Amino acid sequence: MSVNQYEVLKDLIIAEDRVFGDRMNIFLVVNSLMLLSVAQIHIPGFIVPILGTILDLIWLYVGSLTLSAHNFWRDELIKIEKETLGEKTLQEGIFTKRRQHYPKLGKLTGLSATETLTYILPSAFLLMWVYLLVR
């Protein structure tokens, strides 16, 4: 693998992170506005909670696809680091070394920040919508 391939993969993972952030922001804002419409405007019925539930299921799906792509590019970068750097990978490999610096909570749960945003945040909103549907 060449340095050029490494740079291309690095750029791809950075682009994937940006797309991930943009998608998260969109889903978070739409969910917040819908929740606000239920709380402040008192829209009766179950239409908004059903739409919120559907939106969050889509959010979970899109998030898992994005996380899958992110993990693929990261794993390819780590593979290149191991092939290129050999025994020096842990000391000099940027993506390999990054994993050593997870905070304690991340090490305990095994979840990265990206995985947390992918699954926990949409699930929290999903639980709120389900609660509003059944109450």
C-alpha positions in Angstrom: 0.0 0.0 0.0 1.3 3.4 -0.8 1.2 6.7 1.1 -1.2 8.0 -1.5 -3.7 5.2 -0.7 -3.4 6.0 3.0 -4.1 9.7 2.4 -7.2 8.8 0.3 -8.5 6.5 3.0 -7.8 9.1 5.6 -9.7 11.7 3.6 -12.6 9.2 3.2 -12.9 8.6 6.9 -12.8 12.4 7.6 -15.6 12.9 4.9 -17.6 10.0 6.5 -17.3 11.7 9.9 -18.6 15.0 8.5 -21.5 13.2 6.8 -22.2 11.4 10.1 -22.3 14.7 12.0 -24.6 16.4 9.4 -27.0 13.5 9.5 -27.1 13.4 13.3 -27.8 17.1 13.4 -30.7 16.8 11.0 -32.3 14.0 12.9 -31.7 15.7 16.2 -33.3 19.0 15.1 -36.3 17.3 13.4 -36.9 15.2 16.5 -36.6 18.2 18.8 -39.0 20.3 16.7 -41.5 17.4 16.7 -41.2 16.9 20.4 -41.6 20.7 20.9 -44.8 20.6 18.8 -46.2 17.9 21.1 -45.2 19.7 24.3 -45.9 23.4 23.5 -48.5 23.4 20.8 -50.4 20.4 22.3 -51.0 18.7 19.0 -53.5 16.0 19.9 -53.6 12.4 18.8 -50.9 9.9 17.9 -49.8 11.2 14.5 -46.7 13.0 15.7 -45.5 10.2 18.0 -46.0 7.7 15.1 -44.0 9.9 12.8 -41.4 10.3 15.5 -41.2 6.6 15.9 -40.8 6.0 12.2 -38.2 8.8 12.0 -36.1 7.3 14.8 -36.2 3.9 13.2 -34.9 5.5 10.0 -32.3 7.4 12.2 -31.1 4.1 13.7 -30.9 2.5 10.2 -29.0 5.4 8.6 -26.7 5.7 11.6 -25.8 2.0 11.5 -25.0 2.3 7.8 -22.8 5.3 8.4 -21.1 3.6 11.3 -20.5 0.6 9.2 -18.8 2.7 6.5 -16.8 4.6 9.1 -15.6 1.3 10.7 -14.7 -0.1 7.3 -12.5 2.9 6.4 -10.9 2.9 9.9 -10.1 -0.8 9.7 -8.5 -0.3 6.3 -6.4 2.5 7.6 -5.2 0.4 10.6 -4.4 -2.4 8.1 -2.2 -0.1 6.1 -0.5 1.2 9.2 0.3 -2.4 10.3 1.6 -3.3 6.8 3.6 -0.1 6.5 4.9 0.4 10.1 5.2 -3.2 11.2 6.3 -3.3 14.9 6.2 0.5 15.2 2.4 0.6 14.6 1.5 1.1 18.3 4.0 4.0 18.6 3.5 5.7 15.3 0.2 4.6 13.8 -2.3 7.5 14.2 -5.5 5.4 14.0 -4.0 2.5 15.9 -2.6 4.7 18.6 -5.9 6.6 19.0 -7.7 3.5 20.3 -5.3 3.4 23.3 -6.5 6.8 24.4 -10.2 6.0 24.9 -11.5 7.4 28.2 -12.3 4.9 31.0 -16.0 5.0 30.4 -15.4 4.2 26.7 -13.2 1.3 27.7 -15.8 0.0 30.2 -18.7 0.1 27.8 -16.8 -0.7 24.7 -18.6 2.0 22.8 -16.9 4.9 21.0 -18.5 8.3 20.8 -19.7 7.5 17.3 -21.3 4.3 18.4 -23.0 6.0 21.3 -24.4 8.7 19.0 -25.5 6.0 16.5 -27.5 3.9 18.9 -28.1 5.5 22.3 -29.3 9.0 21.2 -31.9 7.7 18.6 -33.0 5.0 21.1 -33.7 7.6 23.7 -35.9 9.6 21.4 -37.5 6.4 20.2 -38.4 5.5 23.8 -39.9 9.0 24.3 -42.1 8.5 21.2 -43.2 5.0 22.2 -44.1 6.4 25.7 -46.1 9.2 24.1 -47.9 6.6 22.0 -48.9 4.3 24.8 -49.7 6.8 27.5 
